[in-house]
Structures are given as C-alpha cells and as structure tokens.
Amino acid sequence: MTRTDLEINQEGMWRTLVFEQQTTLTLAVEMLLRCHLSPEQILTKTAMALEGSHHDS
C-alpha cells in the first residue's frame, strides 16, 4: 500500500467517523473549548463514548 493509498483510506475513515459520530465529536470539541477538565480527560471520555457506541451498532 502506498502513502497516497493510506492517506485516502484515512480520509475516508475520518469522514465516516465524523458523519456517524458528529454529536459526540461536537460535544468533545465544545468541552475542550469551555470546560475546565484537562484535554486528556475529555479525549479519554470521548474515546470511551465512541468505543461504546461502536459496540452498540
């Protein structure tokens, strides 16, 4: 697989993730901008939420 193939594949995965998980990702960004939690805590909780929603599908 070439670097271009990997970039195209990753772009497609990001599009799918954003499309399917738009609400969760939007909340994460809003929390990063406004919340007093550490970015690491917010991103960890977001990853857990995304993982949980993947198992629900």
PEGI-V555184 format. One record per pair of residues at least 12 apart in sequence whose ideal C-beta (glycine too) atoms are under 8 Angstrom apart, sorted by sequence separation. I is the first residue (numbers start at 1). J is the second residue. D is the distance in whole Angstrom. If there is no record, write none. Layout:
((I J D) (I J D))
This chain:
((28 42 6) (28 43 7) (28 45 8) (28 46 4) (27 46 8) (25 46 7) (24 46 6) (24 49 5) (24 50 6) (21 50 6) (24 53 7) (21 53 7) (17 50 8))
